Amino acid sequence: MDARGIITRLRDRLPLTRDELDWFARGLADGAVSDAQAGAFAMAALLNGLGDEGRVALTLAMRDSGHVLGWDMDRPVLDKHSTGGVGDCVSLILAPALVACGACVPMISGRGLGHTGGTLDKMEAIPGLRTDLDEVRLRAVVAQAGCAIVSASAAIAPADRRLYAIRDVTGTVESLDLITASILSKKLAAGLDGLVLDVKTGSGAFMKTPEQARALARALVETANAAGCPTMALMTDMNQPLAPDLGNALEVAATMRVLTGQAGGRLLDVTAALGAAVLAGAGLSADAETGAQAIRASIADGRAAECFGQMVAAQGGPTRFVQDWARFLPEANVIREVKAPQSGYIAAIDGHALGLCVVALGGGRQVESDRIDPAVGLSDMVELGAWVDAGQPLARIHAARPEAAQKAMAQVLGAITIAQDAPDLPPLIHDRVGP
């Protein structure tokens, strides 16, 4: 068996066997497959597809290219994954809420990608908190707090780590099969009993149309279930930021306002819907309605906030973060209001443009080596469908320098459309995919 033969079969649209994909994944992990061969494989997969069986086989092969965690717990091991959006800090709320509802959550997360924020970058806005935990420390945090939000170690799905980097520079990121295998190989390596997927659609999502989002949701759900992990997906709206705040420390603040009962809205609604789905799938609630009530109750009575505080402390953050979170989070040097140039309804919000604005402020990476400024971003974003008077604030810019704030002001104004007619508001939950 060799890489050239496998690539040739995929090029010629011949189905690959599980043994062939196992061999190729091991070759990605140990270097037996060259960068050129990995790129050729990725391009052939993009152009020809792997088929349903091949997608499952590649996912399992990439999962098994490294260490797969096992848990001996008296409660189900659950997790959630989002395909990426703006103002999306659901993971920070949902993980401790699931713990309060009887699960444990070893959440292996990622960093910002393109215009979207990364869960790890948000967590690291908390002073002292570390996400690069080895397995021993991860297990200790989960034992203590019930949940942990960490990066994938080098031992987790190393084949994906290698192929992901190759895809980024070979124009093959968009392959549905490779996206699916990449996401699920890391999640399945966490040893899960259940998974819920938040597949975004809209202006701030990677999948702009419902049709694109539905295709990805089906591929993910069918592959995960075929791989033995009970999984379902919600297609949620990203035609505006989910939280009114964009940027790492600002989204942690939005998280804390929800966890401490000071805010709710769409962020809480999506959190409850996703939590309801995975709780019902794991048998921790009778149905979705009961599960949603359990998630909301865990937040209302403070149990979720307590779990979050325990996780923060166990990962090196302040021990009294929940009690005094505003004092610990960094603040930007410059804060400027963006004011409406005219009166009217907020008819459209370009979430992609807003995400890129946060990146330009320093809240994300334009190249991998960039350092993130956790304090910058946008806050108090106006909502889709709201009426604004001329001169009313549309958002607040948090910047390190006045010139950066000035540039961001033009970007925010360009991302918001004001019209005289009220828009039709999209549903928050577009669809449910899975059992």
C-alpha positions in Angstrom: 0.0 0.0 0.0 1.4 3.4 -0.9 0.2 7.1 -1.1 0.5 7.3 -4.9 -1.9 4.3 -5.4 -4.5 5.7 -3.0 -4.4 9.1 -4.6 -4.7 7.5 -8.0 -7.8 5.5 -7.0 -9.4 8.7 -5.5 -8.5 10.6 -8.7 -10.2 7.9 -10.8 -13.4 8.0 -8.6 -12.8 4.5 -7.2 -14.0 3.9 -3.6 -11.2 3.8 -1.0 -11.3 1.0 1.6 -11.1 1.6 5.4 -7.6 0.0 5.3 -6.4 2.4 2.7 -7.7 5.4 4.6 -6.2 4.1 7.9 -2.9 3.8 6.1 -3.1 7.3 4.7 -4.1 8.8 8.0 -1.2 7.1 9.8 1.1 8.4 7.0 -0.1 11.9 7.6 0.6 11.5 11.3 4.1 10.0 11.0 5.3 11.7 7.9 5.2 8.8 5.5 2.9 10.9 3.3 4.6 14.0 1.9 3.1 17.5 1.8 2.7 17.1 -2.0 0.8 13.8 -1.6 -1.4 15.3 1.1 -2.3 18.2 -1.1 -3.1 15.9 -4.0 -5.3 13.8 -1.8 -7.1 16.9 -0.6 -7.7 18.2 -4.1 -9.0 14.8 -5.3 -11.3 14.6 -2.3 -12.6 18.1 -3.0 -13.3 17.4 -6.7 -14.5 13.8 -6.5 -15.8 13.4 -3.0 -15.3 10.3 -0.8 -18.9 9.1 -0.6 -20.7 8.4 2.6 -18.8 5.3 3.6 -15.5 6.9 2.7 -16.3 10.0 4.8 -17.0 7.8 7.8 -13.9 5.8 7.2 -11.6 8.9 6.9 -13.2 10.4 10.1 -12.4 7.2 12.1 -9.0 6.9 10.6 -8.1 10.4 11.5 -9.5 9.9 15.0 -7.5 6.8 15.5 -4.3 8.4 14.2 -3.7 9.6 17.7 -4.8 9.0 21.3 -8.6 8.5 21.9 -9.7 9.4 25.4 -11.7 7.0 27.5 -13.8 8.0 30.6 -15.0 6.0 33.5 -17.7 8.4 34.7 -21.1 7.9 36.4 -22.6 10.5 34.1 -22.7 10.9 30.3 -19.8 12.7 28.5 -21.3 15.3 26.2 -20.1 18.1 24.0 -21.1 20.8 21.5 -19.5 22.1 18.3 -20.3 25.3 16.4 -19.3 25.8 12.8 -18.4 29.4 13.6 -20.1 32.8 13.7 -19.8 36.3 15.3 -20.7 37.0 18.9 -21.1 33.3 19.5 -20.0 32.5 23.0 -22.5 29.7 23.6 -19.8 27.2 24.5 -18.8 29.2 27.6 -22.4 29.1 28.8 -23.5 25.7 27.7 -20.6 23.6 29.1 -21.2 24.5 32.8 -25.0 24.4 32.3 -24.7 20.8 31.0 -22.6 19.9 34.1 -25.3 21.4 36.3 -27.8 19.1 34.5 -25.9 15.9 35.1 -23.2 15.6 32.4 -19.5 16.1 32.1 -18.0 18.1 29.3 -14.4 17.8 28.2 -14.7 20.3 25.4 -11.8 20.3 22.9 -12.1 23.7 21.1 -10.4 25.8 18.5 -9.1 29.3 17.9 -10.5 32.0 15.7 -10.7 31.2 12.0 -11.1 33.9 9.4 -13.8 36.4 10.5 -15.1 34.2 13.4 -14.0 34.2 17.0 -12.4 31.2 18.7 -13.6 29.7 22.0 -10.0 29.3 23.2 -9.1 32.9 22.5 -12.2 34.0 24.6 -11.3 31.7 27.5 -7.7 33.1 27.5 -9.0 36.6 27.9 -9.5 35.6 31.5 -6.2 36.4 33.3 -4.0 33.4 34.1 -6.4 30.8 32.5 -4.7 28.1 30.4 -6.2 26.0 27.7 -3.1 24.0 26.7 -3.6 21.2 29.3 -2.1 17.8 29.0 -4.3 14.7 29.5 -3.5 14.4 33.2 -4.4 18.0 33.9 -7.5 17.8 31.7 -8.8 14.8 33.7 -8.1 16.6 36.9 -10.1 19.7 35.8 -13.0 17.6 34.6 -13.0 15.7 37.9 -13.0 18.9 39.9 -15.3 21.1 37.8 -17.2 18.7 35.6 -16.1 20.6 32.5 -13.0 21.9 30.8 -12.5 24.0 27.6 -9.1 23.1 26.2 -7.1 22.9 23.0 -6.3 19.6 21.3 -3.0 18.2 22.3 -0.5 17.1 19.7 -1.6 13.5 20.5 -5.2 14.1 19.5 -6.0 13.5 15.8 -2.5 14.3 14.5 -3.5 13.4 11.0 -6.1 16.2 11.0 -3.6 18.7 12.3 -1.4 17.9 9.3 -4.1 17.8 6.7 -5.8 20.9 8.0 -2.6 23.0 7.4 -2.2 21.5 3.9 -5.9 22.3 3.1 -5.4 25.9 4.1 -2.7 26.5 1.5 -4.0 24.3 -1.3 -7.5 25.8 -1.9 -9.2 22.7 -0.5 -10.8 24.1 2.7 -14.3 23.9 1.2 -14.4 20.1 0.8 -17.5 18.9 2.6 -15.9 15.5 3.3 -12.7 17.0 4.7 -14.6 19.6 6.8 -16.6 16.8 8.3 -13.7 14.5 9.0 -11.7 17.4 10.5 -14.4 18.5 12.9 -15.5 15.0 14.0 -12.1 13.4 14.3 -11.2 15.7 17.1 -14.6 15.5 18.8 -14.8 11.7 18.6 -11.3 11.5 20.0 -12.6 13.0 23.2 -14.6 9.8 23.9 -18.1 11.3 23.8 -21.4 9.7 24.6 -23.3 12.4 22.8 -22.7 15.5 20.6 -24.8 18.5 19.5 -23.8 20.6 16.5 -24.6 24.2 16.0 -24.5 24.7 12.2 -24.7 28.5 11.4 -26.3 30.1 8.4 -26.4 33.7 7.3 -24.2 36.7 6.7 -21.9 36.0 9.7 -21.5 32.3 9.0 -19.2 30.3 6.7 -22.3 28.7 5.2 -24.2 31.7 3.9 -27.3 29.9 2.7 -29.7 27.4 4.4 -29.0 24.9 1.6 -25.2 25.0 2.3 -25.8 24.7 6.0 -28.2 21.8 5.7 -25.8 19.9 3.5 -23.0 20.3 6.1 -25.4 19.4 9.0 -26.5 16.2 7.3 -22.9 15.2 6.5 -21.8 15.8 10.1 -24.8 14.1 11.7 -24.8 11.1 9.5 -21.1 10.6 9.8 -21.0 11.0 13.6 -23.9 8.6 14.1 -22.3 6.1 11.8 -19.1 6.4 13.8 -21.0 5.5 17.0 -21.6 8.9 18.6 -25.3 9.9 19.0 -25.4 13.3 17.3 -27.9 15.8 16.1 -27.7 19.3 14.8 -29.5 22.6 14.9 -29.3 25.1 12.1 -29.2 28.5 13.8 -29.3 32.0 12.4 -26.2 34.1 12.0 -27.7 37.1 10.0 -26.6 39.2 13.0 -24.2 38.7 15.9 -25.6 36.2 18.4 -24.5 38.3 21.4 -24.5 42.1 21.3 -20.7 42.0 21.9 -17.9 40.9 19.6 -14.3 40.4 20.8 -12.7 38.1 23.3 -13.0 39.8 26.7 -16.3 41.5 25.6 -17.8 38.1 24.8 -16.7 36.7 28.2 -18.5 39.7 29.7 -21.6 38.8 27.7 -21.3 35.2 29.0 -21.1 36.4 32.5 -24.2 38.6 32.1 -26.1 35.5 31.0 -24.7 33.2 33.7 -25.5 35.8 36.4 -29.0 36.5 35.2 -28.3 40.0 34.0 -29.1 39.2 30.3 -30.9 36.7 28.1 -32.2 37.1 24.6 -31.0 35.2 21.6 -27.8 34.0 23.2 -29.7 32.3 26.0 -32.3 31.0 23.6 -29.7 29.2 21.4 -27.9 27.9 24.4 -31.1 26.4 25.8 -32.1 24.8 22.5 -28.7 23.2 22.0 -28.5 22.0 25.6 -32.1 20.6 25.3 -31.1 18.6 22.2 -28.0 16.9 23.7 -29.7 16.3 27.1 -32.6 14.5 25.5 -30.3 12.5 23.3 -28.3 11.4 26.4 -31.4 10.5 28.4 -30.9 13.3 30.9 -34.3 14.8 30.0 -37.6 13.4 28.8 -37.8 15.6 25.8 -36.4 18.9 24.3 -38.9 21.1 26.2 -37.9 19.6 29.5 -34.2 19.8 28.6 -34.5 23.5 27.7 -36.2 24.2 31.0 -33.4 22.4 32.9 -30.7 24.5 31.1 -32.5 27.7 31.9 -33.1 26.6 35.5 -29.4 25.8 36.0 -28.6 29.3 34.9 -31.4 31.0 36.9 -30.4 29.4 40.2 -26.7 30.0 39.8 -25.5 26.4 39.4 -24.1 26.9 36.0 -22.2 30.0 37.1 -20.8 28.1 40.0 -19.5 25.4 37.6 -18.0 28.0 35.3 -16.2 29.5 38.3 -14.8 26.2 39.3 -13.6 25.5 35.8 -11.9 28.9 35.5 -10.1 28.4 38.8 -9.1 24.8 37.9 -7.6 26.0 34.6 -5.5 28.7 36.4 -7.9 31.7 36.4 -9.0 33.8 39.3 -10.7 31.9 42.1 -13.4 34.6 42.5 -13.9 35.3 38.9 -17.7 34.8 38.9 -18.2 37.1 41.9 -16.0 40.0 40.4 -15.6 39.2 36.7 -15.7 42.9 35.5 -12.6 43.7 37.6 -10.6 40.9 36.0 -11.3 41.4 32.3 -9.1 43.7 30.3 -10.5 47.0 29.0 -9.6 48.8 25.8 -7.8 52.2 25.9 -10.2 53.9 23.4 -14.0 53.6 23.3 -16.0 55.4 20.6 -19.7 55.3 19.7 -20.8 54.7 16.2 -23.9 56.8 15.6 -26.7 56.3 13.1 -26.4 58.6 10.1 -30.1 58.6 9.6 -33.4 57.4 11.1 -34.9 54.1 10.1 -35.0 50.3 10.7 -31.9 48.1 10.9 -32.6 46.2 7.7 -29.4 44.2 7.4 -26.2 43.5 9.3 -23.2 42.1 7.6 -21.8 39.8 10.2 -18.8 38.8 8.1 -17.8 42.4 7.8 -18.2 43.0 11.5 -16.0 39.9 12.3 -13.3 41.2 10.0 -13.6 44.6 11.8 -12.8 42.9 15.1 -9.9 41.1 13.5 -8.5 44.4 12.1 -8.8 45.9 15.6 -6.5 43.2 16.9 -9.1 40.8 18.2 -8.3 38.0 15.8 -5.4 36.8 13.7 -4.6 37.8 10.1 -1.6 35.4 10.1 -1.1 32.5 12.5 1.7 34.3 14.5 -0.4 37.4 15.3 -0.9 38.2 19.0 -4.5 38.9 20.0 -5.5 41.9 22.0 -8.3 40.5 24.2 -9.7 43.9 25.1 -10.7 45.1 21.6 -13.9 44.6 19.7 -17.4 45.9 19.4 -20.1 46.1 22.1 -23.8 47.2 22.5 -24.6 46.2 18.9 -28.0 47.3 17.6 -30.3 44.4 16.7 -31.8 43.5 13.3 -35.3 45.1 12.9 -34.8 47.8 15.6 -35.8 51.4 14.8 -33.0 53.9 15.3 -33.1 57.7 15.3 -30.4 59.7 13.6 -27.5 60.1 16.0 -28.5 57.1 18.1 -25.6 54.7 18.9 -25.4 51.6 16.6 -22.4 50.1 18.5 -19.4 51.0 20.6 -15.9 50.4 19.4 -13.2 49.2 21.8 -9.8 49.9 20.3 -6.1 50.2 21.4 -5.5 53.4 19.4 -7.7 56.3 18.2 -6.8 55.7 14.5 -7.9 52.1 14.8 -11.2 53.2 16.3 -11.7 55.7 13.4 -11.1 53.0 10.8 -13.4 50.6 12.6 -16.2 53.3 12.6 -16.3 53.3 8.8 -16.3 49.5 8.7 -19.2 49.3 11.2 -21.3 51.9 9.3 -20.6 50.0 6.0 -21.8 46.7 7.7 -25.2 48.1 8.8 -28.1 48.9 6.4 -30.8 51.4 7.6 -34.0 51.5 5.6 -37.5 52.9 6.0 -39.2 49.5 5.8 -39.0 47.0 8.6 -37.3 43.8 7.5 -38.7 40.3 7.8 -36.8 38.7 10.7 -35.3 35.3 10.1 -36.1 32.5 12.6 -33.5 31.9 15.3 -33.6 28.1 14.7 -33.9 27.3 11.0 -34.1 23.5 11.2 -33.2 20.4 13.2 -31.2 17.7 11.5 -30.9 14.2 13.0 -32.8 11.7 15.1 
